[in-house]
Amino acid sequence: MSDYPKIHLSFPVRDLDRSVAFYKKFFGEDPVKTQPGYVKFLPSIAPLNLALYSDGKAVGDTANHFGIEVQDHETVLRHLLRIRTSGLETREEMDCDCCYANQDKFWVEDPDGREWEIYVLNRDLDESGGRDEEACCAEPEASDDAGRACSTEVPACCG
């Protein structure tokens, strides 16, 4: 384990086995601890301590989404390929202006409906990215003037 601090998240999940299978694919690693009704991941992809525990009635949470910012476009693509190869469904937003930034990113959804993105910040923008500030990413564009795709399926891409 690293000496660097980690962010700790603890999620209730409806189906622990299904969630463990998802996070093993998403992180590309096995959990570091498995107990009845409890699993912990310390993924090398991010300074994260993620605990999952059984709760048959869990339904996502009130968080907008969770994200892992990486260093460059190539790292986004490397994780996108790894996660696609694992069989998880992804949504891509490459060269997308959204919420005062231009980003390359993709999204996955865990079994309880939590949205995760892996992204790189290409550059900050002085404007919200073609969407009004109050409805930031509420109605994403299908593509911009240059034909770059921004997902129309992500209701809240910025937080």
N, C-alpha and C positions, 0 to 999 in steps of 0.2 A: 504494500500500500504506500502511496505517495505521501510526502510531508505537506503537500499543497492542500489548502482547504477545499472542501467539496460542498456543493449544494445538496442538501438532503430533501428529497421529496418522498412522501409516503402516500400511496394510493390504495383505496379500497377497490377490489375488483370482484366482479360477479363470478368469474370462472378462472381460478388461479392457473390451472394448466394451460388454458387458452392464452391467457395474458403472458405467461412465461414463454410460451412458444413464440408469440409476437415479439417480445423484447429480446429474445435470443437472436431472432432474425434482424431486428432493428439495430441492435448494438453489435451484432456479429460475435457475441461472446456468451458464455454460460454464466449463470448466476454464481456469486461467490458463497452464498449461504442459502440452504434450502431446509426449511423446517415445516412440520405440518401447519398449513394455513399461512405460511410466511415465506417469502423469497426476497433476497437482496442482490442487487446488481451494483458493481463498481466499474462501469464501462471505461475503457481507455479512450474512447472518443471524446469524453467531456469530464470535467471535474464534478462528477455526480455520484451521489449515493441514493439509489432508488430502491425503496422498500415497497413490496406489494403484499397485501394481506387479503385473505378471503372475506368477502362480504357479499352474500348472495343478492343484495338489493342495490349495489353500487351502480350508478348511472353517470359516468363522466364526472364533471365537477363544474364549478363556475368560472374557472380560469379561461381566458380567451384562447390561448394555445401555449405550447412550449416549443422552444427552439434551441438549436445548437449552431452557434456561429463558428465557421471554419475559416482558415486562412486565405484560400484562393479557390477559383473556379474548378481547377483540376481536382481538388479535394471534394468539392460538391459532387462532381461527376463520378469520382471513385466510390463514394458512398452510395450514390444513386444506382450504379451498376451492381454493387454488392447487395443492396437491399432488393432491387428488382430480381436479381438472380436467386435470392432467398424465397421469392414467391409473394412478397408483399406488394399490394397495389400502391402506386405512387401517382402524384399529380405534380407536374413540373411548372415552374414559372421562371424562365430564363430571361435575363435582361429586362426585367419587369420594373417599371416605375410604380412605386406604391408607398404611400405614407412617408413622404419626404426622403426617400432613398431609392437607389437602383440596386437590385439584388438579383442573384442567381440562386434559385432555391427549389426544393421539392418538398412535398408533404406526404405524410402517412398518418393513418388513424388507427389508434389501438382498439382492442375489442370492446372497450367501454366508451368509445367515442371521443377520446382525447386526441386532439390534433398536435402533431409534432412536425417541425420543419428543420431541415438542415440547409443552411444558407451561407452565402458570402455577401458582404456589403461591398458593392462595387464603388459606389460613391454616394455622398449625401446630396440631396436636392433641396433647393429653396422653396419648391412648390410640392404639393402633396402627391403629385404623380398623375394628374389628370382626373382625380376623383376629389369631390369636395370634402373639406376637412371633417364635417360632421358625419359623413357616411364613408369614412375612410375604408375602402375595400369592401363596402357593403354590397356594391353592385360592380364587380370587377369587369374590366373590358375584355372582350374576346381576343383582340389584338390591337397593337398600337399602329401608328401610321407606317412604320417600317415593317409591319407584318409580324412583329415579335409576339409570341403568345403569352398571355397572362391568364391564369386559370379563371374560368367563370364559375367554378364550383366551390371556391374558398370564400365563405361569407365574412371572415374576419382575419385577414392576412397580416394585420399589424396590431401591435399591442402597446 
